[in-house]
Amino acid sequence: MLLLMAALYVSPVQKYLRVQRELAQQHALVQRLEADHQRLTERVSALRKRPAIVQCARQRGWVFPGETTLIVTGLPAADDRGC
C-alpha cells in the first residue's frame, strides 16, 4: 500500500519540478527582454534629439549638403555604436 501511495506522488512531483524550472527560465527571459526594452526605449529617446541624429549620421559617413567628403584609409575598423 505504501508503494502505491509513493507511486501516485512521483508523477505530480516531477511535473511540479519541471514547471518550476520552466518558470525560472521564462522569468529570466522576461528580465532580459525588459532590460533590452529599457535600453531600446532610451536609444529611441536619444535619437529624437538632433545631436544624436547627427552623430549617428556622421558615424555612417553622411554629410550635410555643401560639405566635402574626405576618405581616410589605413585606420583600424570602428565598432558599431548602435545607430
N, C-alpha and C positions, 0 to 999 in steps of 0.2 A: 504494500500500500504506500509506503514511504517513497519507493522508487517511482511509482505512478505520479505522486504529488510533485516530486522533483522534475520529472519529465514534462509536466504541464507548465512549470515555471521557466524552463530553459528557453523556449522559443520567444516568449514575451520579453524576457530579459535581454536576449540577443538583439531583438528588434529595437528595444529601448536604447541600448548602447549604440547601435548603428545610427539611429535617428539623432542621438546626441552628437556623434561625430559629424554627421552631415550638417547639423545645425551649427556647429562650431565652424565648419568650412564656409558655410553660407554667411555667417556673421563676419568672418574675416574678409570675404569678398565684398560685403556691403561696406565695411570700414574702408577698404581700398578704393572702392568706387566713390564713396563720399569724399575722400581726400582728393581724388582725381577731379571730381566735380568742383570742389572748392578752388583747386589750382586753376582749372579752366575758367571758372567764373571770374577769378581775379585777373586772368590774362585778357578775357574779353573786356573787362572794365578798363584795363590799361590801354588796350588797343582802340578805345574810343577817344583817346586823347591824342592830339596832333603830334607831340614829341615821340610817342611810342610808334605811331604810324610811320613817321619819317625815319626813325631809327631802323625799323623793320624793313622799309623800302631800301634804305641805304645798304643794309646787310645783303640785300639781294641784287645790288648793283643798279638800282633805279636812280635816275637823276631828274631834277626839275627841268622844265623846258628852258632852253638857253644855256644850260650848264654844259661843260665839256667833260666827256667821259675819258678817264685815264685808266689804262690797264697796266697793272703791276704784276710781274711774274717772278717766280722764284721764292715766294713766301710759303710757309707751311699752311696746310689746309686749315680753314677756320671751322670751328664747331658750329652746329646749328643752334641758334638761340631760341627756337620755338616760335618763330614769327610765321 
